[in-house]
Amino acid sequence: MNILVDIGHPGHVHLFRIPIQNWSEHGHNVVVSIRERDIVGQLLKAYDIPYHVASTARYGVAGQFYELLEHDWQVLRLARQHKSDVLLGTSVAAAHVSRITATKSIIFNEDDDANVKLFAGLTYPFADAIVVPDFVIGQRTPRHVVYPSCQELAYLHPNHYRPDPSVLSELGVQEGEPYFILRLVALKAYHDVGQAGISPAMRRKLIDLLSQHGRVFITVEGVLPEELRQYQIPMLPHRIHHAMNYARMLIADSQTMTAESAILGVPAIRCNTFVAKGVSLHDELEQKYGLTYGFVPSDEEKMFEKIQSLLAIPDLPGEWQRRRAVYLSDKIDAAAWITQFVEEFGSRGHTR
C-alpha cells in the first residue's frame, strides 16, 4: 500500500513517526509532505524520515489562503507521482486531494470542533475517516472513528518512550537537581488569532520565583530576547521530551507541551486565553486526573499561588507519577492503534 502522510506541526512529526516506521517495516511505501514551519523539517531529519516541502508557513488571511492553495497543489502532485492509496494527517490537503485523486483520506484531530471551526469546515466534508480521541467534543458522523487515547500517547506511551538520563549532562544539571522549563509560543496559527499567553512582565516574575527553587530553562517558538539568552535551553528539539521528563515543573502558554508534560507525569501549568474557552484534552488531564492546571492571564495571582503550593509538596515527582499511572491505565498505545487502523482501513474497498 502507498501511504502519503502530510504534516504541518512539530507535534505531528511525533504523532506519526512511529507508525511511519511500522508501516515501512510492514512493507508499505510511505512518503511525507510537510508545511515547513518552526522545526518540522529539523525533527524529521533527526528521525531520519525523508520529506517533501509542500509549502512554507505564511501568516495573515491572504497569506494563509495562498498557502492553502499552494499546499493542496503540491500534495496533489506528490500523491500522483507516488500513486498514493491513502492520504492522511491532521491535514486539509489530504482531504481535498483524496477527492481529486479518488484515493482514501484519514484525518486526525484532537481539538474540539468549536476550537477549530475553520479546519473542521474545510476538512471534514471531504474526509473518508475522521479519527478523534474519545474526549473530543463535536459532531459524530458515520465517518468518525473514536479511540480511547490521545495523540501524545503515540510517542509518550511507555511502550515507545524511555527517559534518557544523559540529557541531564546536556543541561548541565546533576541527578536530582531541580530545574524548571518555561515554554513560550508565538500564537500565530489561524486559531490563535486574538489569543494571549504569558506576558513579558509575567515571564520575569516566573523566572524570579522559580530561580529560588532551581535552575530555569526557557524554550521559545521564535527568537529569545537578548536579556533572556542565559536561560535558553541547550537542547536539540528532538531531545526536549527527555528534558521535560526530569523537570520539576513546566509552565507554558503552549497547548501541546503542557499536555506532553502532564502525560510524562510532570506538573504542568498552562497560561493562555484558551483556558477560558475549554479544551477537552486539557480539561480531562486537569479535572479527571489532576495532572495539569490552566489559568487565563488575568488570573495571574491564582497561578502563582498554585505554583507555590505545588513547590511545597514534599514528594512532588512521586505524586505526579502516581497520577500518571492512573491516567495510563485508562488509555491505549495510540501508535499501535493508528498503525493497525490505517492498514485495515486502507485495505478496504473505497465506499465514497
Protein Blocks (a to p, Z undefined) as FASTA:
>chain_A
ZZddddfbfklmmmmmmmmmmmmmnopacddddddehjlmmmmmmnopacddfbdcdedj
klmmmmmmmmmmmmmmmmmmnopabdcdjdfklmmmmmmnopacddddfbdfklmmmlmm
mmmmmpmbdcddfkbgcdddfkbccddddfklmmmgfklmccdfklmmmnopaehiacdd
ddddeklafklgoiacddfklmmmmmmmmmmnoccddddehjddfklmmmpccddfklmm
mmmmmpmbdcdfbfklmmmmmmnopacddddfklmnopaklmmmmmmnopaccddfklmm
mmmmmmmmmmmpmblmlmmmmmmmmmmmmpccfklmmmmmmmmmmmpccfZZ
